[in-house]
Amino acid sequence: MQESDSGPAKGNALYTPEQRARRDATVWTTVQGILAPVQFLVFVVSLGLVLRYLLTGAGYEAATLSILIKTGVLYLIMVTGAIWEKVVFGQYLLAPGFFWEDVVSFLVIALHSFYLYALLTPGFSPETQMFIALAAYVTYVGNAAQFLWKLRVARRESERTESTAPESTGAARSDAHEVAA
């Protein structure tokens, strides 16, 4: 099978050599690398505040603000992630290598957006709003796990590629492997 510029052939590496080079060269990789842990930190704080509200009835405003911040960071990471996919794979979303991660991301965004709808629409109790946020958060954790798996796959592929590189770069490969381990 022949590889295309939009993605490797089925069963091949996550990135073609050209995509890996674009991934490594673009600032959007760094942006994603910064936003992902920021989003996770915001999630952990928000989850604590949501659970506190549900368990004690205290702190609705803090929980709500934290969900709004989490939702804002989610929207930001989705937009910058789409730009990253365009640079690396040549399309904004649903690139073959990240198809299912993007599909689940749409569900995560839909649930966060539904929370916003519930917040702004009369008839949704504060408890219902918090349970919607929890549903969004459970889905987010699954989506984060998908992306962490892909990061692991990409690292393993990079290690394999480095181990088959010419011997003249052996010391640099060894040093990079030692740091990663």
C-alpha angles and dihedrals in degrees: 000000000000122000118234127209090248093060148332120279115268111285094020131105122307090245133031113228089258092051091047089052091050091046092052094045101048124092088219090075089059091045090053090045090056098040096049096063091039089055091048092051091049088048093052092050092044093047089054092050093047092049090046090054093047093048100041107017088234128118103031092151094050091047091048093049091049092052090050090051091047090050092049092051090047092054090047094050091047093053094045090044090054089052089049091052091049092052095044103033104019096245132081099232143357095039108174094250093053102027098122093040089056092047091053089044088059089055091049090051092046091054093047089048090049087054089055089050091050091048093052098039122080114236100050112106120221089250091053090049091052092049089052088052090050090052088051090049095050089052090047091055090053091048092048089052089053091053093045089053090052090049089053091048091049092050092050090049090050091050091050091048091048092048091055094047120110115286093246089081095044096113093050091048091050092050092049091049092050091053092047092050 
